């Protein structure tokens, strides 16, 4: 093969591979329209390339098929061994695919569990709900008004000090004190006050209203103390409640619960 034939073969190969520039391709196609012999050579080369690709594909399919088949020897006296091809059950390959997906999802979950920041969940979900209880009722005590006023002015220490002087605090006073402890980062004290509200130690006509919010904030506070399992249990109960579940279902998404479960798993395995 001389240089001219090599150049022509290279040009045909590049044309069929689609690696020519726009100008070069346009010029070559003009040449094809004028040269019938060149056109035939291109067509023959194209057929040859496709035949090679087809045979290669058949080989790959054959190799895959050979892996999918079990060779079971069958013998009898005086007869040669014969191989019987039996395909494995389709369910076997479905299980392999499912197992692969499970491994991928498990790896993703493990990585996510290390990337999730408990502080970000706490900051996003905490909802003190310290409303102006003085406006909710004209019969609030002077002590409650003073505690609330101190809280609203960010004098959390004063709010807690006033609360500590009470012999029998109301649910609202406990609730505001718990919120003040949260603001100061004293989570154990906040947990204690929320638990007292939920324990029914304080009598109040609006206990149900405050009990809901105490339960929610207790769950979120548990994130700070790494009691993820307790937090999940409370949030699931709130979300499933027939009376006010819709509110908490919007406040805490299933994705947020999923992240908490990952944190809980990670904490149980590695702490």
N, C-alpha and C positions, 0 to 999 in steps of 0.2 A: 504494500500500500504506500503510494507516494504522498508527499506533503499535501497536495491538493485534495486527495481523497480523505486524508486525515482531517483536514480543515472542514471539508463538507460533512463528514460524519459527526464532528464536534458541533457544527452548526445545527445539524438535525437533532442531535441529542439535547442541546440547549433549548431548542424550539419546543420540543416535546415536554421538557421539564418546566417550561414556562419561566425561564430565567433571563430571557432576552429583554432588552430595553424596549420601550414603545417604538422608537425609531427603527431599531434593528429588526424587530418583529414585523413591522409594516413593510420594510424593504424585502425581507425574506419571503413574505406572503406574496408580494408582487412577483418575485422570482418564481415562486411555485405556480402562479397563474400562467407563466410563460413557458415553463419547462415541465413537460409531462413526465419525463424520465425522473426528474428530481421529486416530483409529486408522488410517483409510484414508490420511490425509495423511502420517502417519509412515511407513507402508508404501511409499507412492509415493516419498517422499523417500529412503528407504533404497534402493529399487530404482534411483533416479536416481544416487545416490552410487556404488553398486556398478558401474553401467554406465560411469560416468566413470572409475572406478578400472580397470575392465577395459580400456577403450579406451586409457588411459594405459599399462597394462602391455603391451598389444599394440604400442603405438608403440615402447616400449623394446625389446621383443623384436625388432621389425622393424629397429630401428637396429643392434642387436647382430648380427642376421642379415646385414644389409647389409655389416657389417665382416668377416664371416666368409666372404663370397662374393667371388669374383673375377669381374670383368666382362671377358669375352674377346670382342672384336669379331670378327664373322664377315662377310665381304663377298664378293660376287661381282659380275660385270658386270651392270648393269641392275637390281640388287636393292638394297634399303635395308639399311643396317647393322642387325644384330640382336644383341642382348646375350644371351649364354648364361651362366646362373648356374652356377658350379662351386664347390662348397665346398672350402675348403682341407683338406688331410689332417688327420685327428685328431691325428696325431703332431706336427704343427706346434704345436698348442695345448698339447699335453703338454710339448713342449720349452720353450715359453714359461713354463709353470707351473714346470717344473723349474729353469729359469734364475732365475726370481724367488726360489724357495726357496734356491737356491745363493747368491744375493746376500745374502739375509737371514742365512743361516748363516755366510757369510763375514764379514759385518759383526759378527755375534755373536762369532765367533772372534777377530776383531781387538780388539774391546772387552775380551774376556776376557783376551787376552794382556797387556793393559796393567794389568788389575786383579789378576792373579796375583802373589802375593808369594813370591819364591824363598825368603826366610827362613822363611816359614810352612811350606813344603814340607820344608825342611831340618829344622826343629824337630820336625815331625810324624814324619818318616821315619828320622831318625838313630837308629841302634841299635848302640851300641858293643860290646855282647855281651862285656864284660870280666867274665868269670865268675871265681870263686875257683879259679884253676888249681891252687892248692896242694892243694885238696881233691880235684881231679880225679886227682891222682897223688901218691904218697908219695915220688916220686923227683925232685921239682923241685929245682933248684939254689937255693942260698942267695941268689944274685944276683936270680933271678926272684922269689923271695919278697919281697926288699927293694923291688924295683921295684913289685910289686903292692901291697905295704903302703903305699908312698908314694902310689900312685895312689888307693887306697881312702880315704886321709886327705885327699884333694884337694891333696896336695903335688905338683902336676904338674911343677913345675920340678925337684924332687928326683928324680922318676921319670925324667925325660928326662936329667938329669945322670948318674944311675946307668947308664942305657942307653948313653950316649955313651962310657962307659969300657970297654965290651965290645968285644973284637976280633972275635969271631964270634957275634953274637947269635942266639938261636933264634927260630923263628917266633913263639912266644908272647911273647917279650920285644919283638920288633918290633911285634907287634900292640898290646900295652899301651902302648908308646911312641907309636905312631900315635894311639891314643885320647887320650893325654895332650896331644899336639900339637893335636888337635882341640879339647880342652877349653880350651886357651890361645888358640885362634883362629889357630894357625900352620898353615894349610891346606896350603901347599906341602910342608912337612916331613911332614905326615900322608900326603899323596899319595905322597911318595917312599918312605915305609916300607911302605905298602900295595902299591905297585908292586914293591918288593923281594920281598915275600911271594909275590906272584903270578908274579914272574919266576923263582922256583925257586932263588933264591940260598941259601936256608937249608934245611937238611935236618932234617926232623922227622917222627916217625911219625904225628902227627895233622895233617899238613899239609892234607889235604882239608877237615877240619873248619874250620880257621882260614882257609883260602883262600876258602871260601865267604863267610865273614863279612868278610874283608878286601875281597873284590870288592864286596860290597854297600855297605860303608861308604865305599869308594873312590868308588862311583857317587854316593852322597849328598854326599860331600865335593866332588865335581866341581860340584855345584850352587852351592857357595860360590865357586868359581873361574870360574863361568859357562861351564863346558865341558859344556853340556847334551847335545850329541850323543854324547859319550863316556858320559855317565851313562845315557842311554837305551839305548845298545848293551849295556852291562853288565847293566842291569836286565832287558832283554828276554831275554838269554841265561840269566840266573838263573831267570826265570819259566818258561822253556821246558825246563829241565833235567828229565829223567825221574826222577832220584833225589830231589832236594830242591826241585823246582819248585813243589810245592803250598805249601810254607812261604812262599816268596817271592811267590807269586801272591796269597796273603792279605796279605802285608806291604805289597805295592805293587799297588794296584788299577789297572785299565785307565784309570780316570778320572785317577789321578795321573800315569800315563804321558802321557795326552792333554794335561794341563797342562804337562808338561815339553816336549812337542813344540811347544806354542804358545809357550813361553818361548824355545825354540830358534829358531823361525821369526822371532819378534819380535827376538831378538838378532841374527840374521843380516841382517835387513832394516834395522834402525834403529841398530845400533851401529857 
